[in-house]
Amino acid sequence: MSAPFARFLKNVYSRVRSFQIQWRSNCLNYFRILNPVFFYAERRKHDVFYHYMRAFEVLPAATLLSKGIDTDVTPLDVEENITHLLALARIALEKGDIDRAEAILEMGLKISEDHSVYLGMPYMYDILTSIALAQGNVEKAERLLVNAVEKMIHIGMAEDNHHIVDFKLRLARIYSSFKDNDLAEIGFKTCLEAQKMKITNGDSSTRTGMLYVNILFWYGVHMIRNEHYGDAKQMLDKAYEYSIKIKGLSPYQEMVILYTLGDLNMELGQYDIALQNMLNAVLLGKGISSMDLPKCYAKLAKIYTKMGVYDQAKSSAMEAKKLATLFNHYDVLDEVSVILHEINLAEKEKKLLK
């Protein structure tokens, strides 16, 4: 393909995109307001401009993948194309088109490798891994993470780089779920030491702090799985204490840490601490209308039952039942049935003793 023709393709693409923006600004909102469901379905079927523009969406990237193009491709050109592909992948995911998103991201990785321009490579691996995990394909996620770490180290990234540590943490979590404890321990310890060193050397950034909290939390969960409850409590306490010092932790993340701590403290017989953890988790869950509130209330009912406060236990259990029914959390409904049965038995025994 000659240089003039390549320039022609870029010019056509530019004009199509300009027309797309103009057309959308004039018509898109009007039709969406009239009937959003009909609009999107019918537009895809009958709108020739939609299909025409879709054909040109990946044109720059496809041009870079083509062999024999007699034109200079600068690193900036490649970076622009990768950025464009990431945007397209995000749009595809928002529309639920997973296959298209994966194909776009794989194209981006190929372009990145062919031109030795690595902008966006960690993010592409990040999204592909998340897709694989969401689909339950843990083996594929593991392969992607291993490839990502190897390639990032190969291109000269430091082993304590944020992306590398994050991917190693994900691998450690996968090994933990597989009960491959040796590899999991190596992964968690490596990640923890890397983040500790950064913080010791004065790195107080939110990103470093968030990853440190994440490592502490998942290492604690790993220890719970292996019934090392004392060590797990130390990890989770550190995670929560450090999370308070940094900005960026979402209410949902804080709720999850508190829920896990509450559950662990209950198992350790530290009911007062467990109760405080779970009450705070419920408070946060209410603030964000979390779908996990039924689980929090069920755990709260269990803690109250352990403490012998049966009125509060029953009240929490009924709230858990109501929300679980609303959210179709059948596992929580089963758990609540067991808790209510335990409460009834305990109350009967209490009456007999009087």
C-alpha positions in Angstrom: 0.0 0.0 0.0 1.5 3.3 -1.0 2.0 6.3 1.2 -0.6 8.5 -0.7 -3.3 5.8 -0.3 -2.5 5.4 3.4 -2.9 9.1 3.8 -6.2 8.9 1.8 -7.5 6.3 4.3 -6.6 8.5 7.2 -8.3 11.4 5.6 -11.5 9.4 4.9 -11.5 8.1 8.5 -11.2 11.7 9.8 -14.1 12.9 7.7 -16.3 10.0 8.7 -15.6 10.7 12.4 -16.4 14.4 11.9 -19.6 13.5 10.3 -20.4 11.0 13.1 -19.9 13.7 15.7 -22.1 16.2 13.8 -24.8 13.6 13.2 -24.9 12.5 16.8 -25.1 16.0 18.2 -28.1 16.8 16.0 -30.1 13.5 16.3 -28.9 11.2 19.0 -30.4 12.8 22.0 -33.7 13.5 20.3 -34.3 9.9 19.3 -33.0 8.6 22.6 -35.6 10.7 24.5 -38.4 9.5 22.2 -37.8 5.8 22.8 -34.4 4.6 24.0 -35.1 0.9 23.6 -36.5 1.2 20.1 -33.9 3.7 19.1 -30.9 1.5 19.8 -32.4 -1.7 18.4 -33.8 -0.1 15.2 -30.7 2.0 14.6 -28.5 -1.0 14.5 -30.8 -2.8 12.0 -31.6 0.0 9.5 -29.2 2.9 9.9 -26.7 2.7 7.1 -24.6 5.5 8.7 -24.2 3.3 11.8 -22.8 0.4 9.9 -20.7 2.6 7.7 -19.1 4.3 10.7 -18.7 1.0 12.6 -16.7 -0.2 9.6 -14.3 2.7 10.0 -14.0 2.5 13.8 -10.9 0.3 13.7 -9.5 1.6 10.4 -6.3 3.2 11.8 -5.5 0.2 13.8 -6.2 -2.2 10.9 -3.9 0.0 8.8 -1.1 -0.4 11.3 -1.5 -4.2 11.3 -1.4 -4.4 7.5 1.9 -5.4 6.0 3.7 -3.6 3.2 2.4 -0.1 4.0 4.9 2.4 2.5 4.5 5.1 5.1 6.2 6.3 8.2 4.5 5.2 11.4 5.7 7.2 14.4 5.4 6.1 18.1 2.8 8.9 18.5 0.7 7.3 15.7 0.8 4.0 17.5 0.0 5.5 20.9 -3.0 7.3 19.3 -4.3 4.1 17.8 -3.9 2.2 21.0 -5.7 4.9 23.0 -8.5 4.8 20.3 -8.7 1.0 20.7 -8.9 1.2 24.4 -11.9 3.6 24.1 -13.6 1.2 21.6 -13.1 -1.7 23.9 -14.6 0.2 26.8 -17.7 1.1 24.6 -18.0 -2.5 23.6 -17.9 -3.7 27.2 -20.6 -1.1 28.1 -22.8 -2.5 25.4 -22.1 -6.1 26.6 -20.2 -7.0 23.4 -17.5 -9.0 25.2 -16.2 -10.8 22.1 -15.7 -7.6 20.3 -13.9 -6.0 23.3 -11.5 -9.0 23.5 -10.8 -8.8 19.7 -10.1 -5.1 19.9 -7.8 -5.5 22.9 -5.9 -8.4 21.3 -5.4 -6.2 18.2 -4.0 -3.5 20.5 -1.5 -5.9 22.0 -0.4 -7.1 18.6 0.1 -3.5 17.4 2.0 -2.7 20.7 4.4 -5.6 20.2 4.9 -5.1 16.5 5.9 -1.5 16.9 7.6 -1.8 20.4 5.3 0.9 21.8 4.0 -0.3 25.2 1.6 2.5 26.1 -1.6 0.9 27.4 -0.2 -2.6 27.4 -0.8 -3.1 31.2 -4.3 -1.8 30.9 -5.1 -4.1 28.0 -3.9 -7.1 29.9 -5.8 -5.8 33.0 -9.1 -5.7 31.1 -8.6 -9.0 29.3 -7.8 -10.7 32.7 -10.9 -9.1 34.3 -13.0 -10.5 31.4 -11.6 -14.0 31.8 -12.2 -13.9 35.6 -15.7 -12.6 35.1 -16.4 -15.5 32.7 -15.0 -18.0 35.3 -12.0 -18.9 33.0 -9.4 -18.8 35.8 -6.8 -20.7 33.7 -6.9 -18.1 30.9 -6.6 -15.3 33.5 -3.5 -17.0 34.9 -1.9 -17.3 31.5 -2.7 -13.6 30.7 -1.2 -12.5 34.0 2.0 -14.6 33.6 2.4 -13.2 30.0 1.9 -9.7 31.2 4.4 -9.9 34.0 7.0 -11.5 31.7 6.6 -9.0 29.0 6.7 -6.0 31.3 9.9 -7.2 32.9 11.3 -8.0 29.5 10.8 -4.4 28.3 12.6 -3.0 31.3 9.9 -2.3 33.9 11.1 -2.5 37.5 9.8 -5.5 39.4 8.3 -3.1 42.0 6.3 -1.3 39.3 2.7 -0.8 40.3 1.3 -2.8 37.4 3.7 -5.7 38.0 2.9 -5.9 41.7 -0.8 -5.7 41.0 -0.6 -8.6 38.5 1.5 -10.6 40.9 -1.1 -10.1 43.6 -3.8 -11.3 41.3 -1.7 -14.4 40.5 -1.2 -15.0 44.3 -5.0 -14.8 44.7 -5.5 -17.3 41.9 -3.0 -19.7 43.4 -4.7 -19.3 46.8 -8.0 -20.2 45.3 -6.4 -23.3 43.8 -4.9 -24.2 47.2 -1.4 -23.9 45.8 -0.2 -22.4 49.0 3.5 -22.4 48.2 3.1 -20.2 45.1 0.4 -18.1 46.9 2.7 -17.4 49.8 5.6 -16.4 47.6 3.3 -14.1 45.6 1.8 -12.4 48.6 5.1 -11.9 50.4 6.8 -10.5 47.3 4.0 -8.0 46.8 3.9 -7.0 50.4 7.7 -6.4 50.6 7.6 -4.3 47.4 4.9 -2.0 48.8 6.4 -1.8 52.3 9.7 -0.7 50.8 8.0 2.1 48.7 6.2 3.4 51.8 9.4 3.2 53.9 11.2 5.2 51.2 8.6 8.0 51.5 6.0 7.1 48.8 2.8 8.3 50.3 0.7 8.3 47.1 -2.8 7.0 47.1 -2.0 4.4 44.4 0.8 2.9 46.5 -1.4 3.0 49.7 -4.4 1.4 48.0 -2.3 -1.4 46.6 -0.7 -2.0 50.0 -4.2 -2.2 51.6 -5.3 -4.6 48.9 -2.3 -6.9 49.5 -2.8 -6.9 53.2 -6.5 -7.7 52.8 -6.1 -10.6 50.3 -3.2 -12.0 52.2 -5.5 -12.0 55.3 -8.2 -13.8 53.3 -5.6 -16.3 52.2 -4.7 -16.9 55.9 -8.3 -17.4 56.8 -8.7 -20.0 54.1 -5.8 -21.8 55.7 -7.2 -21.4 59.3 -4.3 -19.1 60.4 -6.8 -16.8 62.2 -4.4 -15.0 64.4 -2.1 -14.0 61.5 -5.1 -13.2 59.4 -6.4 -10.8 62.1 -3.1 -8.9 62.1 -3.2 -8.5 58.3 -6.8 -7.3 58.2 -6.3 -5.0 61.2 -3.3 -3.4 59.4 -5.4 -3.2 56.2 -8.2 -1.3 57.9 -5.9 1.0 59.9 -3.9 2.0 56.9 -7.0 2.5 54.8 -8.1 5.2 57.2 -4.9 7.1 56.5 -5.3 7.3 52.8 -7.8 8.8 50.4 -9.3 6.8 47.6 -10.8 3.8 49.5 -14.5 3.5 48.4 -17.3 3.0 51.0 -17.8 -0.4 49.4 -14.2 -1.5 49.9 -14.3 -0.3 53.5 -17.5 -2.2 54.0 -15.9 -5.4 52.7 -12.9 -5.0 55.0 -15.1 -4.4 58.0 -17.4 -7.4 57.1 -14.4 -9.7 56.8 -13.0 -8.4 60.1 -16.4 -8.8 61.8 -16.7 -12.4 60.6 -13.1 -13.2 61.7 -13.5 -11.6 65.1 -16.7 -13.5 65.6 -14.9 -16.8 64.9 -12.2 -15.8 67.4 -14.9 -15.2 70.0 -14.2 -11.4 70.2 -17.9 -10.6 69.9 -17.8 -6.9 71.0 -15.3 -6.1 68.3 -17.1 -8.2 65.8 -20.3 -6.3 66.6 -18.7 -3.0 66.1 -17.2 -4.1 62.8 -20.5 -5.3 61.5 -22.5 -2.3 62.6 -20.1 -0.1 60.8 -20.3 -2.3 57.7 -24.1 -2.1 57.8 -23.9 1.7 58.1 -21.7 1.9 55.1 -23.8 -0.5 53.1 -26.9 1.6 53.8 -25.1 4.7 52.6 -24.4 3.2 49.2 -27.5 1.0 49.0 -25.2 -2.1 48.7 -26.6 -5.3 47.3 -24.5 -7.0 50.0 -26.6 -5.6 52.8 -28.5 -8.9 53.3 -25.2 -10.7 54.0 -24.2 -8.0 56.5 -27.5 -8.2 58.4 -27.3 -12.0 58.4 -23.9 -11.8 59.9 -25.0 -9.2 62.4 -27.8 -11.6 63.5 -25.3 -14.3 63.9 -23.1 -12.1 66.2 -26.1 -11.1 68.3 -27.1 -14.8 68.6 -23.6 -15.6 69.9 -23.8 -12.8 72.4 -27.3 -14.0 73.6 -29.0 -10.8 72.5 -31.9 -12.6 70.8 -34.3 -9.7 70.2 -31.6 -7.8 68.2 -30.6 -11.1 66.6 -34.2 -11.7 65.4 -34.6 -8.1 64.2 -31.4 -8.3 62.2 -32.3 -11.7 60.8 -35.8 -10.4 59.6 -34.1 -7.4 58.0 -31.7 -9.8 56.2 -34.6 -12.0 55.1 -36.6 -9.0 53.7 -33.6 -7.6 51.8 -32.5 -11.1 50.6 -36.0 -11.7 49.2 -35.9 -8.3 47.5 -32.4 -9.0 45.9 -33.0 -12.7 45.2 -30.2 -13.8 47.5 -31.3 -17.3 48.0 -28.1 -18.4 49.8 -28.7 -15.6 52.4 -32.3 -16.8 52.8 -31.1 -20.3 53.6 -28.6 -18.9 56.1 -31.3 -16.7 57.8 -33.5 -19.8 58.1 -30.8 -21.6 60.0 -30.1 -18.5 62.2 -33.8 -18.0 63.1 -34.0 -21.7 64.0 -31.0 -21.3 66.3 -32.6 -18.2 67.9 -35.9 -20.1 68.5 -34.1 -23.0 70.1 -32.0 -20.7 72.3 -35.1 -18.8 73.4 -36.9 -22.0 74.3 -33.9 -23.2 76.4 -33.8 -19.8 78.1 -37.5 -20.1 79.1 -36.9 -23.6 80.4 -34.1 -22.5 82.6 -36.3 -19.8 84.3 
